[in-house]
Amino acid sequence: MAVPATMRHVALDGHGGPEVMRIASGPVPEPGPGEILIEVHAAGVNRPDIQQRRGLYPPPPGASPILGLEAAGTVAALGAGVEGWAVGDPVCALCNGGGYAEYVAVPAAQCLPPPEGYDHLRAAALPETYFTVWANLFQRGRLARGETVLIHGGSSGIGTTAIQLAREFGARVFATAGTVDKCTACLRLGAEAAIDYKAQDFVEEVKQATAGRGVDVVLDMVGGDYIARNLRCLALEGRLVQIAFLQGSKVREFDFLPVMTKRLTVTGSTMRPRTTAEKGAIAAELRARVWPILAEGRCGPVIYTTFPLEEVAEAHRLMESSAHIGKIMLQVR
């Protein structure tokens, strides 16, 4: 496969709104040792991309400054020491950056073959949400068969993934969402109950649904005043897993007493700063335990809409509106 010297990619003219993004031409990255160069066909749009565009989420040292944390396409070239891959193989990857481009170099450990039957677009919708949900809900949150979980933002890319995986691994699922249509989508994906957080008190709804016991795990991306309310939702030995702070990370007059009296665990993580080895371990677990479920069609990405790369600003505006259900994608080729 002949690799050109230059490629189209999304560039930023400073930080700010969607209008700071434009299509530019630049050099194709060279895969370093242990890396795979991917000819990108599709890429996913994620909340961290919005934060990076605004200047609030800088890429880690050594990562591409180009936006984009997940992509899929074909293997264009292999860096030194890469085994088990060949040029032309289909591939999807959790990128450290650079997904909004025609080519991206990614550590081989963070690359996976698409599940059987997946095209490039569906494969590109997997990495960011599946890595995040697996690492947080199942590894840190230790969600087990027969337990109960409350998933906030149930209609988001993370939420639709978390609902399906929790259901597949035998948990009872409750979700919150902000419209009737979004609640209906959560129920369709396998939530036992969907709570309209604009019209209902999710703490009371969880209490009633669990006969006063509470849930074993809460997966939250909201933060702010949700944090104390989440603790009230948790059962004895419950776990709160924080993955984002859409309403802020600071809470005034926070009462830690429930953490002691109910022996709660408060944890959370971010994905991008993790080492290649850590991301590779997550990838290996996904391939072994989740990819077969995807291949069987028992769960999968919910794609709301797809924009051509040239309309990336519209894709970001849609994400910021929160009008979507599931994933927003970019068609690069």
Backbone hydrogen bonds, N-H to C=O, Kabsch-Sander energy under -0.5 kcal/mol:
donor,donor_aa,acceptor,acceptor_aa,energy
7,M,26,G,-2.7
9,H,24,A,-2.2
10,V,100,Y,-2.3
11,A,9,H,-0.6
11,A,22,R,-3.4
13,D,20,V,-3.0
14,G,12,L,-1.1
16,G,53,R,-1.7
20,V,17,G,-2.2
21,M,18,P,-1.7
22,R,11,A,-2.2
24,A,9,H,-3.0
26,G,7,M,-2.3
28,V,5,A,-2.2
34,G,80,A,-2.5
35,E,32,G,-2.1
36,I,106,V,-3.1
37,L,77,A,-2.7
38,I,36,I,-0.6
38,I,104,V,-3.1
39,E,74,T,-3.1
40,V,38,I,-0.9
40,V,102,E,-2.1
41,H,72,A,-2.9
42,A,72,A,-1.8
43,A,330,L,-2.3
44,G,70,E,-1.3
45,V,328,I,-2.5
49,D,46,N,-1.4
50,I,46,N,-1.1
51,Q,47,R,-2.0
52,Q,48,P,-2.6
53,R,49,D,-2.5
54,R,50,I,-1.7
55,G,52,Q,-1.2
56,L,51,Q,-2.9
57,Y,51,Q,-0.7
63,A,60,P,-2.2
71,A,93,A,-1.7
72,A,42,A,-2.2
73,G,91,V,-2.6
74,T,39,E,-1.8
75,V,89,D,-2.5
76,A,37,L,-3.4
77,A,37,L,-1.3
79,G,35,E,-3.0
82,V,79,G,-1.6
88,G,75,V,-2.7
89,D,86,A,-2.2
91,V,73,G,-2.2
92,C,112,L,-2.7
93,A,71,A,-2.6
94,L,110,Q,-2.0
95,C,69,L,-1.8
95,C,93,A,-0.8
98,G,66,I,-2.7
99,G,68,G,-1.6
100,Y,67,L,-2.7
101,A,99,G,-2.0
102,E,8,R,-2.0
104,V,38,I,-1.7
106,V,36,I,-2.6
108,A,34,G,-3.1
110,Q,107,P,-1.9
111,C,108,A,-1.8
112,L,92,C,-3.1
118,Y,115,P,-2.1
123,A,119,D,-2.3
124,A,120,H,-2.3
125,A,121,L,-0.8
125,A,122,R,-0.6
126,L,123,A,-1.4
130,Y,126,L,-2.7
131,F,127,P,-2.8
132,T,128,E,-1.7
133,V,129,T,-2.9
134,W,130,Y,-2.3
135,A,131,F,-2.4
136,N,132,T,-2.0
137,L,133,V,-2.4
138,F,133,V,-0.9
138,F,134,W,-0.9
139,Q,134,W,-1.9
140,R,135,A,-1.9
141,G,136,N,-2.2
143,L,137,L,-1.9
146,G,170,G,-3.0
147,E,144,A,-2.1
149,V,172,R,-2.3
150,L,217,V,-2.5
151,I,149,V,-0.5
151,I,174,F,-2.9
152,H,150,L,-0.6
152,H,219,L,-2.4
154,G,176,T,-3.0
156,S,153,G,-1.9
157,G,326,G,-0.5
159,G,153,G,-0.6
160,T,156,S,-3.2
161,T,157,G,-1.5
162,A,158,I,-2.9
163,I,159,G,-2.7
164,Q,160,T,-1.5
165,L,161,T,-2.5
166,A,162,A,-2.6
167,R,163,I,-2.2
168,E,164,Q,-2.6
169,F,165,L,-2.0
170,G,167,R,-1.7
171,A,166,A,-2.7
172,R,147,E,-2.9
174,F,149,V,-2.8
175,A,193,A,-2.1
176,T,151,I,-2.0
177,A,195,I,-2.2
183,C,179,T,-2.3
184,T,180,V,-2.5
185,A,181,D,-2.0
186,C,182,K,-2.0
187,L,183,C,-2.1
188,R,184,T,-2.3
189,L,185,A,-1.6
190,G,186,C,-0.7
190,G,187,L,-1.0
191,A,186,C,-2.4
192,E,173,V,-2.9
193,A,173,V,-1.1
195,I,175,A,-3.3
196,D,194,A,-0.5
197,Y,177,A,-1.7
197,Y,195,I,-1.1
199,A,196,D,-1.4
200,Q,196,D,-2.6
202,F,200,Q,-0.8
205,E,201,D,-2.4
206,V,202,F,-2.3
207,K,203,V,-2.1
208,Q,204,E,-2.4
209,A,205,E,-2.4
210,T,206,V,-1.7
211,A,208,Q,-1.2
212,G,207,K,-3.6
213,R,210,T,-1.9
215,V,233,C,-2.5
216,D,148,T,-1.2
217,V,148,T,-1.6
218,V,239,R,-2.3
219,L,150,L,-2.7
220,D,218,V,-0.6
220,D,241,V,-2.7
224,G,248,G,-2.4
226,Y,223,G,-2.1
227,I,224,G,-1.5
229,R,225,D,-1.1
230,N,226,Y,-3.0
231,L,227,I,-1.8
232,R,228,A,-1.4
233,C,229,R,-1.0
233,C,230,N,-0.6
234,L,230,N,-0.9
234,L,231,L,-0.6
235,A,215,V,-3.0
237,E,262,K,-3.3
238,G,235,A,-2.1
239,R,216,D,-2.6
240,L,265,T,-3.0
241,V,218,V,-3.2
241,V,239,R,-0.6
242,Q,240,L,-0.6
242,Q,267,T,-2.5
243,I,220,D,-2.9
243,I,241,V,-0.5
244,A,220,D,-0.8
246,L,221,M,-2.1
247,Q,222,V,-3.5
248,G,245,F,-1.5
254,F,251,V,-0.5
256,F,254,F,-0.7
259,V,256,F,-1.1
260,M,256,F,-1.2
260,M,257,L,-0.6
261,T,257,L,-2.8
262,K,258,P,-2.3
263,R,260,M,-0.7
264,L,259,V,-1.8
265,T,238,G,-2.3
267,T,240,L,-3.1
267,T,265,T,-0.5
269,S,242,Q,-1.2
274,R,271,M,-1.6
279,K,275,T,-2.5
280,G,276,T,-2.7
281,A,277,A,-1.9
282,I,278,E,-1.6
283,A,279,K,-2.5
284,A,280,G,-2.2
285,E,281,A,-1.8
286,L,282,I,-2.6
287,R,283,A,-2.5
288,A,284,A,-1.8
289,R,285,E,-2.8
290,V,285,E,-0.5
290,V,286,L,-2.3
291,W,286,L,-2.9
293,I,290,V,-0.7
294,L,290,V,-2.0
295,A,291,W,-2.6
296,E,292,P,-1.5
297,G,294,L,-1.4
298,R,293,I,-1.9
299,C,293,I,-0.6
303,I,301,P,-0.8
304,Y,302,V,-0.6
304,Y,327,K,-2.9
305,T,327,K,-1.1
307,F,329,M,-2.7
309,L,331,Q,-1.8
311,E,308,P,-2.3
312,V,309,L,-1.5
314,E,311,E,-0.6
315,A,311,E,-1.7
316,H,312,V,-2.2
317,R,313,A,-2.2
318,L,314,E,-2.3
319,M,315,A,-2.0
320,E,316,H,-2.5
321,S,317,R,-1.4
322,S,318,L,-0.9
322,S,319,M,-0.8
323,A,318,L,-0.9
326,G,155,S,-2.7
327,K,302,V,-3.9
328,I,45,V,-0.6
329,M,305,T,-2.2
330,L,43,A,-3.2
331,Q,307,F,-2.9
332,V,41,H,-2.0
332,V,330,L,-0.7
333,R,41,H,-1.8
